[in-house]
Amino acid sequence: MPELPEVETSRRGIEPHLVGNTISYAIVRNSRLRWPVSEQIKSLSDELVFSVQRRAKYLLIELGRGWIIVHLGMSGSVRILTEELPEEKHDHVDLIMRDGKVLRYTDPRRFGAWLWCEDLETSSVLAHLGPEPLSAEFNAQYLFELSAKRKTAIKPWLMDNKIVVGVGNIYANEALFAAKISPEKIINTLTLAQATELVAQIKKVLQRSIEQGGTTLKDFLQSDGKPGYFAQELFVYGKKGEPCSMCGTPIESIKQGQRSTFFCRECQK
């Protein structure tokens, strides 16, 4: 599933081709995604693109009269084509630009979304989201205060978008390893010093992944069709049974909230 770095990489890839350009019209081949493609998107005509932003794992395309909200779901991707190439089976949405370029959305599992919103403040999908992990609002004091009255394991808690957005499974695993904190640690036992280190490592891991173009494990490709390279820098994710790079202890894997967790029991306490 594309996580925050993959979505940010996609945003950076499509932004130069869309901002200042005009959407001549949209082609919607299959509107049956996670939610039906909004009717306003189907009828787009001569709409100038003002910005391409990101909130959590949503791409936000700002137009004169509203916003297109795109979620990549489990297997979705967007890429820029220099011309209208023949569509393939899972190519569901095209934005045809005035200069001849095409923004194409591909989604084999059809669990993504293309929604319309006139005002982001009224968007139900963006409501109740926590702070962005790379923002100043996400800091040690914030995390420490939230953790005080909770009695759940820290790793699933970090993946709650009401706590902080975009810290998906891969990056929660990697940040906890870098901070030397067990994913099984009960959150209300977190110290301020540990919260400080964890926030720093979350920011560092996410930023490094963005710089590497995201993490390609199975489905993700950048907007130019190239893979992300952060997978080459993973320390624990997907490495069950392999020796820890720090101490040599075999990496363990457990299930937490239906998701696989990878960690070193020796390094992470």
C-alpha positions in Angstrom: 0.0 0.0 0.0 1.4 3.5 -0.8 2.3 5.2 2.4 3.0 8.9 3.1 6.5 9.0 1.4 5.1 7.3 -1.7 2.2 9.7 -1.8 4.5 12.7 -1.3 6.8 11.3 -4.0 3.8 11.1 -6.3 2.8 14.7 -5.5 6.2 16.0 -6.3 6.3 14.1 -9.5 3.0 15.4 -10.9 3.1 18.9 -9.5 5.3 20.5 -12.1 3.1 19.1 -14.9 -0.2 20.2 -13.5 0.3 23.6 -11.7 -0.4 26.4 -14.1 -1.8 24.0 -16.6 -5.4 23.6 -17.5 -7.5 20.4 -17.4 -9.3 20.3 -20.7 -11.5 17.3 -19.7 -11.5 14.1 -17.7 -12.0 10.5 -18.9 -13.5 8.2 -16.3 -13.5 4.6 -17.5 -14.6 3.0 -14.3 -16.2 5.0 -11.5 -16.6 2.0 -9.2 -13.6 2.7 -6.9 -13.7 2.6 -3.1 -16.4 5.3 -3.4 -17.9 6.2 -6.7 -16.0 8.8 -8.7 -17.6 12.2 -8.0 -19.9 13.5 -10.8 -18.1 16.9 -10.7 -14.9 15.2 -11.8 -16.5 13.5 -14.7 -17.7 16.9 -16.0 -14.5 18.8 -15.6 -13.9 21.3 -18.4 -11.2 24.0 -18.8 -10.2 24.0 -15.1 -6.9 25.7 -14.2 -4.8 23.9 -11.6 -3.6 26.2 -8.9 -1.7 23.7 -6.6 -1.1 20.1 -5.9 -0.9 19.4 -2.1 -0.9 16.5 0.2 -2.8 15.8 3.5 -2.0 12.5 5.1 -2.2 10.0 2.2 -4.5 12.1 0.1 -3.4 14.1 -3.0 -5.3 17.4 -3.2 -5.5 19.1 -6.6 -6.7 22.7 -6.2 -8.9 24.1 -9.0 -10.7 27.4 -9.3 -14.0 26.1 -8.0 -13.0 23.3 -5.7 -10.6 20.4 -5.0 -10.0 16.9 -6.4 -9.2 14.6 -3.6 -7.3 11.5 -4.7 -6.4 8.4 -2.5 -4.2 5.7 -4.0 -5.8 2.9 -1.9 -4.0 -0.4 -1.8 -2.5 -0.5 -5.3 -3.2 2.9 -7.0 -0.7 5.1 -8.8 -0.6 8.3 -10.8 1.7 9.0 -13.7 2.3 11.6 -16.3 2.0 10.6 -19.9 3.3 12.9 -22.7 0.4 11.8 -24.9 -2.9 9.9 -24.8 -1.6 6.3 -24.9 -4.1 3.4 -25.3 -5.5 2.5 -21.9 -4.8 -0.8 -20.2 -7.2 -2.9 -18.1 -6.7 -1.0 -14.8 -6.4 2.6 -16.1 -9.5 4.1 -14.6 -9.2 7.9 -14.7 -7.4 10.3 -17.1 -7.1 14.1 -16.7 -6.4 15.5 -20.2 -4.3 18.6 -20.0 -4.4 21.5 -22.4 -0.7 21.0 -23.3 -1.3 17.4 -24.4 0.0 15.7 -21.2 -2.2 13.2 -19.4 -2.4 12.4 -15.7 -3.4 8.7 -15.6 -4.7 6.9 -12.5 -4.2 3.1 -12.4 -5.6 0.9 -9.7 -5.8 -2.9 -10.1 -7.7 -3.4 -6.8 -9.9 -0.3 -7.2 -9.7 0.6 -3.5 -8.6 4.2 -4.2 -10.8 7.2 -4.5 -11.4 10.3 -6.7 -13.6 12.7 -4.8 -14.7 16.3 -5.3 -14.9 19.0 -2.5 -15.6 22.7 -2.8 -14.0 23.4 0.6 -11.5 21.2 2.3 -12.8 22.3 5.7 -16.0 20.5 5.0 -14.4 17.3 3.7 -15.5 14.2 5.7 -12.5 12.2 4.6 -10.1 14.8 5.9 -11.9 15.5 9.2 -10.4 14.2 12.5 -6.9 13.7 11.0 -3.9 14.1 13.4 -0.9 16.3 12.6 1.5 15.8 9.8 4.5 13.9 11.0 7.0 16.3 9.4 5.4 19.3 10.9 6.4 21.2 14.0 3.0 20.3 15.5 4.1 16.7 15.8 6.6 16.9 18.6 7.8 15.0 21.7 5.5 16.9 24.1 2.5 16.2 22.0 3.2 12.5 21.7 4.1 12.1 25.4 0.9 13.9 26.6 -1.3 11.7 24.3 0.4 8.5 25.5 -0.2 9.1 29.3 -3.6 7.5 29.6 -3.4 4.8 26.9 -2.8 1.1 27.6 -2.2 -0.2 24.1 0.9 -1.4 22.3 2.8 1.5 20.8 3.2 0.3 17.2 -0.6 0.0 16.3 -1.1 3.3 18.2 1.4 5.1 16.0 -0.5 3.9 12.9 -3.7 5.6 14.1 -4.3 8.6 11.8 -6.0 10.5 14.7 -2.7 10.4 16.5 -0.4 11.3 13.6 -1.1 10.8 9.9 0.9 8.7 7.5 3.1 6.6 9.8 2.1 3.4 8.0 3.3 -0.1 8.8 6.7 0.0 7.1 7.8 3.3 8.6 6.4 2.5 12.1 8.5 -0.7 12.1 11.6 1.2 11.0 11.2 4.2 13.3 10.7 2.0 16.4 13.9 0.0 15.5 15.9 3.2 15.0 14.5 4.6 18.4 15.3 1.2 20.1 11.7 0.9 21.3 9.9 -2.4 21.3 6.7 -2.4 19.2 5.0 -4.3 22.1 5.8 -1.5 24.6 2.6 -0.3 26.3 2.2 3.3 25.3 1.6 4.8 28.8 5.1 3.6 29.9 6.7 5.8 27.3 9.1 8.3 28.8 9.6 11.9 27.5 13.1 11.0 26.5 11.8 8.0 24.5 9.1 10.2 22.9 11.7 12.7 21.9 13.8 10.0 20.2 10.8 8.4 18.6 9.6 11.7 17.1 13.0 12.4 15.7 13.3 9.0 14.2 9.9 9.1 12.6 10.8 12.3 10.9 14.2 11.1 9.8 12.9 7.8 8.4 10.0 9.5 6.5 12.3 12.2 5.1 14.9 9.7 4.0 12.3 7.6 2.3 10.9 10.7 0.5 14.4 11.5 -0.7 14.8 8.0 -2.1 11.4 8.2 -3.9 9.5 5.9 -1.5 9.6 2.2 -0.9 8.8 -0.2 -3.7 7.9 -3.6 -2.3 5.2 -4.8 -4.7 2.9 -2.3 -6.3 4.3 1.2 -5.9 5.9 3.1 -8.8 6.7 6.8 -8.9 4.8 9.1 -11.3 7.5 8.6 -13.9 7.1 4.8 -13.7 10.4 4.3 -11.8 10.5 2.3 -8.5 11.2 3.9 -5.1 14.6 2.9 -3.7 14.1 3.1 0.1 13.5 -0.6 0.3 17.3 -1.0 0.0 17.6 0.9 3.3 15.1 -1.1 5.4 16.6 -2.5 8.6 13.8 -4.7 9.9 10.7 -4.7 7.7 10.3 -7.9 5.8 13.5 -9.3 7.3 12.2 -12.1 9.5 14.9 -14.5 10.5 17.7 -12.4 9.1 20.4 -11.2 11.5 19.9 -7.7 13.0 22.3 -5.3 11.5 23.2 -3.9 14.9 23.6 -7.1 17.1 23.2 -10.1 14.9 20.1 -11.4 16.7 17.5 -12.9 14.3 14.7 -10.4 13.4 11.3 -11.6 14.8 7.9 -11.1 13.3 4.5 -11.0 15.1 1.0 -9.9 14.2 -0.4 -6.7 15.7 -3.8 -5.5 14.6 -3.8 -7.8 11.5 -0.4 -6.3 10.4 3.0 -7.8 10.4 5.5 -6.3 12.9 9.3 -6.9 12.5 11.7 -6.1 15.3 14.9 -7.1 17.2 14.1 -8.3 20.7 17.6 -7.6 21.8 17.9 -4.0 20.5 14.4 -2.9 21.1 13.2 -2.8 24.8 
